[in-house]
Amino acid sequence: MTTVAIIGAGPLGRWLALGAARAGFRVLLEDVMPWNLHHAREAMEQELGVKDFTPGAQPAVSFVSSIEDAVRDADLAIDCVPDELESKLEILWLLDRMAPPRTVIATPTTKLSIADLAGCTYRPDRCIAIVASPAELKATAGPHLRLRAAPATSDETVALVRGFWEQLGFTPVVERGE
């Protein structure tokens, strides 16, 4: 996996994009609000000490204003929308329809069923939950991170997402079933 789409350029999205860029992934950071993308670019420039985020540059981060542009080449798409049923269903619906069939969808949630969410897509085998709130994710870089796989989640999906988090310095623990 080389390309990660992060949907939402708020604090969690910026943090994930920065971590993924530092780990050597190509990152596409999307937000419908231009101010959020502008703020994310400024924060990354300051944090990384670079001004060039063009493809081929290290780190490679593209700031895009549509989900379609973000997921077009993505191997992994991570949403950073509120952990509310309506928000998750809407974003998973969009990701499912716009991303190539190979794209894995990972969603942070502490209260929703990944089996139920994945069941609303055409790719339940390519969906997995990151069992953490945004605050927990940002506060626990390095220790264990819980991933929850639905019964339909493929081993390939689990391996891909586990590898992503390991490159970010986490030790993922996978829970199966619900």
C-alpha positions, 0 to 999 in steps of 0.5 A, spaced: 500 500 500 502 506 498 496 511 497 492 513 503 486 518 502 484 521 509 477 524 509 476 530 513 482 535 515 480 537 522 485 535 527 484 528 527 485 528 519 491 533 520 494 528 525 493 522 521 495 525 514 502 528 518 503 521 521 502 517 514 506 522 510 512 521 515 511 514 515 512 514 507 505 514 504 502 518 499 497 522 502 490 525 499 487 529 504 480 531 503 475 536 506 469 540 503 471 546 507 477 550 503 479 553 510 480 546 513 485 544 507 488 551 508 489 550 515 492 543 514 497 545 509 499 551 514 500 546 520 504 541 516 508 546 513 510 548 520 511 541 523 515 538 517 519 544 515 517 543 508 513 547 503 513 542 497 507 537 497 507 535 490 507 528 488 514 526 488 516 530 493 517 527 500 513 527 504 507 527 498 501 530 501 495 532 496 490 537 498 483 535 495 476 538 495 472 532 493 472 525 495 472 523 488 479 526 487 481 523 494 479 516 493 481 515 485 488 512 487 487 510 494 489 503 497 486 505 504 481 510 505 480 513 512 474 517 514 475 522 520 467 524 520 463 524 527 462 518 530 454 518 529 450 513 525 448 518 520 455 521 518 458 514 518 453 511 513 453 517 509 461 517 508 461 510 507 456 510 502 460 515 498 467 512 499 464 505 497 461 508 490 467 513 489 473 508 490 476 503 486 473 496 488 480 494 491 480 500 496 479 498 503 475 503 508 477 504 515 473 508 520 474 510 527 468 508 531 467 507 539 460 505 539 457 503 532 458 496 529 462 495 523 458 489 521 452 493 520 456 499 517 460 494 512 453 491 511 451 497 508 456 497 502 458 493 496 465 491 499 463 488 506 470 484 506 474 491 505 471 494 511 474 495 518 473 499 524 479 503 528 476 502 535 478 509 538 476 516 539 480 521 535 482 524 542 484 516 544 488 516 537 492 522 538 494 521 545 496 514 544 501 514 539 505 508 540 501 503 544 496 498 542 491 500 538 484 496 537 482 494 530 475 490 529 474 486 523 467 484 522 465 477 520 466 478 513 472 482 513 478 479 509 484 477 512 488 481 506 484 487 509 486 486 516 493 485 514 493 492 510 490 496 515 495 492 521 501 494 516 499 501 516 498 502 523 505 499 524 508 503 520 505 509 524 508 506 530 502 503 533 501 495 535 495 493 532 490 488 536 485 485 531 478 483 534 474 479 530 466 478 529 461 482 533 
